[in-house]
Amino acid sequence: MIIVNVKEGESLDRALKRFKKKFEKTGVLRELRSRQAYEKRSVTRRTQVKKAIYKQSLNQDNG
């Protein structure tokens, strides 16, 4: 359960923004979407490898 304490004088929009950030950090929606359809282990592994290669290529360009 996510708890967001609204501070004195804080707008509701600001508190809602903090809630959304905490909710996104937990990864609940990502997990839900991944469980919508079964994905074989080999496919999952392949996508992880592709992401890792992409991230490494980004780091090499900046470095």
C-alpha positions in Angstrom: 0.0 0.0 0.0 1.3 3.4 -1.0 0.9 6.2 1.6 1.4 9.8 0.7 1.2 12.3 3.5 -0.2 15.7 2.3 1.9 18.4 3.9 0.5 21.6 5.4 -0.3 24.1 2.6 0.6 21.6 -0.1 -1.7 21.5 -3.1 -3.5 18.4 -4.0 -2.0 18.3 -7.5 1.5 18.2 -5.9 0.5 15.3 -3.6 -1.0 13.5 -6.5 2.2 13.9 -8.5 4.2 12.4 -5.6 1.7 9.5 -5.5 2.1 8.8 -9.2 5.8 8.9 -8.9 5.8 6.4 -6.0 3.3 4.2 -7.9 5.4 4.2 -11.0 8.5 3.2 -8.9 6.8 0.1 -7.6 6.4 -1.3 -11.1 2.8 -2.5 -10.5 1.6 -1.5 -14.0 4.6 -2.9 -15.7 4.1 -6.2 -13.9 0.4 -6.2 -14.8 1.1 -5.6 -18.5 3.7 -8.3 -18.6 1.2 -10.8 -17.1 -1.5 -10.0 -19.6 0.0 -12.4 -22.1 2.4 -15.3 -21.4 5.9 -14.8 -22.8 8.3 -17.7 -23.2 11.5 -17.6 -21.2 13.6 -17.5 -24.4 11.7 -14.4 -25.7 12.0 -12.7 -22.3 15.8 -13.4 -22.3 16.1 -12.1 -25.8 14.4 -8.8 -25.0 16.6 -8.4 -21.9 19.7 -8.9 -24.1 18.5 -6.4 -26.6 17.9 -3.8 -23.9 21.3 -4.4 -22.5 23.0 -4.0 -25.9 21.0 -0.8 -26.5 22.0 0.7 -23.1 25.7 -0.2 -23.7 25.5 1.5 -27.1 24.2 4.7 -25.4 27.0 4.6 -22.8 29.7 4.2 -25.5 28.3 7.2 -27.4 28.4 9.5 -24.4 31.8 8.2 -23.0 
